[in-house]
Amino acid sequence: MRKILLSGVAFGLFVSKLIAQGNCNPNSISGFYGTEQIVISNNTILNSLDNSFTIECWFKPQLPTPTGSNLIRRGGNWLIQWSDRTPVGYMWFGSQYYLNGNPINDTFWHHVALSYSGDSIRLYQDGLLVKSVKVSGDIETGSEPLSLGNYNNNSACNCLIDEVRLWDRALNSFELQSKMKTQLNPASETELVGYWQLNLGNGSTTLDLTNNKYNAVLTSNLSFTSDVPFDTCTNLSNYNILQSNSCSVFPNPTNNSITIKTDKALLQCRYLIFDNTGRLLIEGVIASENTNVNLTDLKNGIYSIIVSGSINQTIKFVKL
């Protein structure tokens, strides 16, 4: 992923997901201090979002924090702002609807998402629902492009931005949490209509990885930086190989599935499965003290499971 610098729940059933290898040159975009912006001008897809959608991104606030600065905006229809150190969601349905998130008093990476389901607007912060309001109707269409950063030369955002995704449906908290810390394979996602990792591009263009190819145009002062919210190209040498009483796997060796046995303290933590080159293949959430993982799509070989909790615990297993 590339980041761009812009200036001026409860879990139910869990399903593991096979992950295609992403771009192992992660970046984000920086430089949104004034009039700089990224523009996605294709209105066909924007105007097709009539009764449900989700827009999401990662952002890293810098100091100072401007008032009323835009992270993502579609004209006067809907937007996500970074204002007075608080993420704010906005939608227009004949009246203004503002949803204020929780104040952020740090300069770490945070995830934010705005969704509309046909009867409610919801604002999510770091994967958790923080505000919702009941409202119904179709999303208004228009001629405005989708923009990241500055809007009308007066709303610069002093932030890094990364992993911008547009969906033609309302994602819930579980889906956001399970997807937000990994690069996605657009071909395996349902109604993902725009996906800008912000680390692939050609000159002033950054690519939309979906088949829609709604590539975005960058202004000249924007630049890529290696500061990113997460990295799918994990180096296993960064983790200690542990045998821990709080986490084990069985059977080992195994065939088409494996069970991760954990303490209650690790419930709702993430697990990651890598091959011996460090390539991420499967990830998921520890949904119970005995979480079953389907390994049918893996070839025979040696793999490592990392369970991310208070410490990162890594266990090797063999598939026969």
N, C-alpha and C positions, 0 to 999 in steps of 0.2 A: 504494500500500500504506500502511496505517497501522501503526505499531508500537505495541506496548503495553509499558509499563514495569512489570515485575513485581519486587517486592522480596521482603523476608524470604525409478591404473587404466590399464589399456590401452584405447585406442580401437579399435573395429572399423569396420564400415561406417558411414558417416555419412549421415543423411538430413536435409535442411533442413526447417524447419517454418514454415508461414505462421502469423502471430500476429495474433489479433484485437486491435483496439485496446482497451486496458485502461482502468481508471479513472485519469484524469490528475490525481488529487488525492491523491498518495501520503502515507500516514501509518502510524504504528505506535501501540501502546498502552503507556502508562506508568502507574505507580502501584501495582505489586505489592510493597508494603512489609510488609504484615501479613496481614490476613484476606482481602484483595482477590483475586478470581479471576474467570475466565470459565468458564461451565459450558455444555456441550452435553449435554443430558439424554436425547436419543433413543437408547434402548438397542437398537432394532431393527437399526440399521446396525452398532452396536458388536458385538452378539452374532452378526452374520452373518460377521464376520471370523474364520472358523474355521481355515483352514489356510494363509493368507498375508495379509500386509498390510505397509504402510509408513506411518509417521507422520513428518512432517518439519516443520521451522520454521527461521526465522532468529532469532537472539537476540544481544543486545548486552549483555555483562556490565557491571555498575556496581560500584563499590567502596563498602563492603566486600562480600566474597562469603560468604553464609551456607553452612553445612554441610547437605547433604541437602535442598536446595531444589528444588522441582519446576518444570520448564518445562511439560511435558505429562504428564498421568497419567490412567490408567483404573483407579482403585481399586488393588487388589493384583495386577491382571492384568499390566499393563505400564506403563512410564513412561520418560521421559527427564528426568534430573536435571542440575542444575548444582551440583556439590559440590566444595568446596575447589579452585576454579578449574579443574575438570575436568568435561567432559560425561560422563554415565554412562547407559548403557542397561540396562534391567532387564525380565525376563520371568519368569513363574511357570508351570512345567510340573510341578507336584508337588514341585519343588525350585526354589530361587532361582538365577537366572542373571544375574550382573552383568557388564557389558562396560564397561571403563574406556577413555575416549578419551585424547587427548593433552592435557597441561596447557596452559592459555591464560593468558598473562601480559600481556594487554593489555585494552583496553576498546573494541575494534573489533567490527564485525558479524561473526558466524560462523554457518555453516549446520550443522545437525545432523539426522540421520535414523536411525531405528530400523526394521529390517525383519525379517520372518520369512517364509521361503520354503517351509515344510513340513519342512525338514530342517536348517535353520541359522538362527540369530539373527545379525544383522549390525548393526554400528554404523558410521555414516559421519560424517565430520567434514570440513566444507568440500568435500564431494563425493567424498572419498577413503575407501575402506574402511580402518578403523583397528583393528577387532577383530571376530572371528567365533567362534561356538561351535556345534558340532554338537548338535542336539537335534531330536526329532520328536514329533508329537502335535498334537491340535487345540488352538487357543487357548481358554482357559477363558472361559465366559460369566459374566454377573453382572448386578447391578442398579446398579452404580456409574456415574455419568456420566463423560464426558470433561471434564477440568478443566485450565485453564491457570493457573499461579500457585499460590496457596495450596491446601493439601490438609489437611483436618482441623485447621485453625487452627494448624498448627505447622511449616509448610514454605514460608514466603514466599521469593520469588525476587527478588533485586535486579537485574532485567534489563529491557531492552526486548524485546518479542516481535513478530514480524511473519510474514506469509505462512505460515499453518498449513495443511497439506494432509494428508488421509487417503486412502489408496489401498487398494483391495481386491486388491492383488497386491504382490509384492516387486519394487521397483525396483532396478536395478543402478547401479553407479557412473557409467556413461556417461549413463544416463537422468537421474540426479540432477544431474550437471554441466550437461547440456544444458537442463534446465528450471529450475534453482534461481534463476537470475538474470533471470527474466522473469515477468511476470504471465501466467497461463495462460487459454486459452479452454476452459472445462470441457466444452463440447460436442464438442471435438475430441480429448479425452483419454480413454484407455481405463481404465475402472475407477477413476476419480477420484470418490470418494463423498462427500468433504467438503472444502470450500475456503473458508477464512476469510482474506480479504486484510487484515482489520482496518482497513479505511478506508471501509467502507460500513455504515451502521446507521440505526437509528431509536430514539432515546432510549437505553434500556438494552440494546438488541439490536444485535448485529453479524451481518451476513448471511453465510449459506453460499451461495456463488455457483453450486453445482451444482443440478440440478433436484430434488435431494432436499430442499433447503430446511431443513437442520438448523441453524437459526439459533441463535446463542449468546447467553446472557444475561450482561451485565456487572454487576459490583457498582458501587456509587455513587462510589467514590473513584478509579476508573480514568479515564484521560484519553488523548486522542490527541495525538501529537506528529509533527512533520514530519521527524524523524530516521528515515531508512529505509535498508535495505541496498542497494537499487538503485531506479532510476527509469526506467520504460519511456517516460516522456514526455521523452525526451532533447532538449535544445536543441542543434542542430548548431553554433550559434555558440560553444559551449563547446569545440569541437574545431578544431584548425588544419587547413586544407585543404592536403594535402601531395601532391607527386608524389615518391615514394620508390623507390630502387633495391630495397628489400627487399619491396615490395608493388606489384603491378600487376594490371590486369584486361584480359581480351581475350575475344572481339572487342568493340570499342567504337566505334560503336554495335553493338547486338546485337538478337537476336529473343527466343528462348524460353529461353536459358541463357547463363551467363557463367562464365568460369574465373578464379579468383583465384590468381595466381602469387605465391608468397612464398618467403622464405628459410627454411631449416630452423629458425632461431631462433624463428619464429612458429608452428611446429606446435603444435596443441592450444590455440591462442588462439581467441578468439571473433570472429566477424564479425557485423556488424549492417547491415541494409539499411533505409534510411529514404527516405520520399518528401520532396518539397520543403517540406512543412509541418513536418518533424521527427517524423512518425509512424513508429514502428517497425513494419515489415512482415514481415521475414524475419530469422531469426538462425540461427547454426550454429557448428560448430567447424572450424577449419582442420585437415583430416585428412591432407593431403599437400601437397607443394610446388605441386601443381596441383589445386585444389579446385573441382569443378564445382557450380554452383548453378542449380536449376531456377527460371525466372522466368515460367512459364506463367500463374500467377495474378495477375501484375502487369499493370496497364494500361500503354499506351504513355506514355512521359514520361521525365523526368530524375530519377535516383535517386543516392543517396550510399551508399557502402560504408565502414564503419569497421572496421578490424582492430585489436583491442585487444591490444597487446603491451607492450614496454617503453615505447613511446610509442603514442599513438592516431593511426593513419594513415587518412586519409579520401580517397577517390577518387570522383569523379563519373562516372556512365555514363549512356548513353541507350538506352532500349528503344524499338524501332521497331515 
